[in-house]
Amino acid sequence: MLASLLLQAAPAGGYSQIIFIVGMVIVMYFFMIRPQQKKASDAKKFRASLAKGTNVVTIGGLHGKVVELNEETITVEVDKGVRLRFDRSAIAREVTGKTTAPAA
C-alpha cells in the first residue's frame, strides 16, 4: 500500500529523487554524525584513563597536574598548594611538557 501511495504521489523520475535523498542522508551520516560520535567516544576514553601526575588543561584553559581522582571529580593542582576540584567532563586534554609559564 505504501508503494502505491509513493507511486501515485511521485512524478516521473520519483525514484531518482528518493535515491538522491537517501544518498544525502548517508553522506551526512559519514561526514557529520559519525566523526562527532567518534570524537565523543575518544574523549570519554581519555577521561577514564587519567592518572595521578598527568598534566592537563580544562575546558576553561586552566593548566595543572592531576593529584587526586574520584569517580566523578578530579583534583588539579594549578600552583604550589593551590588545588581545585573539577568534574571529569571539564578536562579537555593532556599536555606534554611543563605547564607553568617561564618567569619574565
N, C-alpha and C positions, 0 to 999 in steps of 0.2 A: 504494500500500500504506500509506503514511504517513497519507493522508487517511482511509482506512478505520479505521486504529487510532485516530485522533483522534475520528472519529465514534462509535466504539464506547465509548471512554473518557469522552467528554463527555456530560453530561446535556443535557436540552432547554435551549436557550439557550446552549450552549457556545461558539458563535461570538462571542457578545457578550462573553464573558469573555476570549477570546483577543484580540479587538479592544481591550478595555479595557487589557490587559497591554501590548500593543504601543503603545497610546497613552501609557501611563505611561512606557515606555522612551523614547519620542520626547520627551515633556515633560522628562524628567530630562536627556536629552542637551542640549536647548536652554537649560535653566535652570541646569545644574550643570557639565557637562563642557565644553561649548563656551566659556563665559566663562573657565574656567581655562586652556584651551589658548590663547585669545587673550591673556590676561594674561602667560603664559609667553613667548609669541612677542614681545610688546611689550618685555618685559624683556630678551630676548636681543638685539633690535634696538638697544635703548638702550645695552647694554654694548658692543656692536660699534661704536657711533657715538661713544664717548667720545673726547675730545681733551685735549691738554695745556691746563692753565689752568682746567679745569672744576671748579667747587666741587661736591663730592659728599658723600653720607652713606653709611656702610657699613651692613650689616645689624645690626651691633652698636651703631650710633648714633654712631660716630666721624665728626666733620666734618673735612674737609680739602680740599686742592686737588691735582688730578692734576698730577704733574710728570714722570712717565715712564710710557710704555706699552710692553708686550711682548705677545706672542701670548696668554699665559695669565695674566700678572700685571700689576698696576698699582701704581705707587709714588705714595703720597699724602703730601703734606707737611701735618702737623697743627699744627705750630708752627714758629717760626723755626729752621730747621736740623734739625728732627725729621722724619725720613722713614720711613714704614712701607710695607712691601710686602704687597699683598693679592692674592688670586685675583680674576679679573674677576667671578666669581659672587658675591663678597662685597660688591659695590657695589649699594646698594639704589635710590638715586635721586639726581637732580641738585638742587642747592639754588641758588636765585637770591638774590643779595644777599650780604651779609657773613656769614662763617661763624664769626667769633670773638665771644665774649660781651663786652659792654661792661664796663669797669673799675668796680668798686664803690667 
